[in-house]
């Protein structure tokens, strides 16, 4: 008897994919995205701004057969490499995605950590 494949759980939020060459962000993850799996064309979609509803840029087909070097940046035509290292929570590319932030079963983005306030001049003088 053949083993049943584990059902794919849809990715609950979109992550933004930064091109390692030009630094722009034309793609985001789709509902088919599975972190750590072999990445393919179905796992990504053009951001609305660049897709059919926007500037209508051309991109790789949303197909499971599109792998590796075929996943290319439409801006500079360089293949996306090390995709897991180039995922971000926000389109401004300021909050890098870390899979350790995810809690099993959680469907929300982790909250942004607040930066520590700068010490006041009095606190600096007290330390000296």
N, C-alpha and C positions, 0 to 999 in steps of 0.2 A: 504494500500500500504506500502510495506517495505521500510525503509530508505535505501538510497544508502550509502555505505561505502565511506568515504573520501579517495581519491586515495593516495597511499603512495609515497611521494617524495623521490627519492633515495638520500642517504647521499652523499654529494659531495666530501668527502675526507676521508681518513682512519685515524682512531685514534687507538692508541696502548693500549692494555689491559694488565695491570700489575697484576700478581698474588699477592694477599695480603699475602700469606704464604711464598713462596720462593723468591718473588721479580723479577722473570724473566718475559719476555714479549714474549709469543709464539703466541698470537692471535692479529688480528687487526679487525676493523669493516669492514663489507661488504656493498654493495650497499643497502641491505635490512635494515640496521641499522636505528632505530628511537630512538633518545635520550628520556629518560623518559618513554618509553613504557615498557611493560613486555618483558624482554630480552629473546630471544630464540636462538636456534642453527643456524638459517638462518642469524642472524645478525652478525655473526663472522666467520672469516676464518683464517686458519693457515697462519702465515707470510711465504712468499716464501721460506725463508731460512730453515724452518722446514717442509714445506708441500711436496707434491709429486715431486716438482722440486728441492727439497733440500735433507734434511736428512730423509724425509718421515716418520715423527712421526705420530702416530695414535691420533685421537682426536674425540670429539663428532660429531655425524652426523649433517649436515647442514639441519635441519628439524625444523619446527615450533613447533613440539610436544616436543622438547628437552628444558626443562625449569629448572630453579632453581638449585637444587643440582646436576643435570645432566650436567651442564656447568662446567666442571672441567679442571684444569691445567694439561696438559700432562706430565709436569716435576715432580710434586710432588703429583698429584692426589687429590688435595684439591679443593673443589668447589669454583668457583669465587663468592664472596659475595660483595654486595655494588658495583656493576659494575660501576655505575655512578661516584663513588669516586675514581676509579682506571683507569681512561682514561687519556691518555697523547697525546700531539701533536706529539712528536718525539720518535723515538725508543730508544733514550738514557735515556728516562724517566726523563728529566730535566724540561720540560714545561708541567705542569698539565693542563688538559682541564677544562675550565670553561664555561658553557653554556651562561653566561652573555656576553662573548666575541663575540658571534654570533649576526649578524645584520640580520633581516629577509630579505630573498632574496639574501644575500651575499653568494658567493660560494668559498671564499678564506679564508685561515687561517689568523687569526689576526697576525699582525707583532709582532715580539718579542720586548719587551720594552728594551731600552738600559739602562744598569746600570749607575747610577750617578757616575761621576768621583770622585776620592778621593780628598779631599781638599789638597791644597799645604801647606807646612809648614808656608808660609807667611799668608795664610788665617786662619790657626789655631791660630797663634799668634795674629792676628787682633781681633779674637773673645774673647780672654782673656783679 
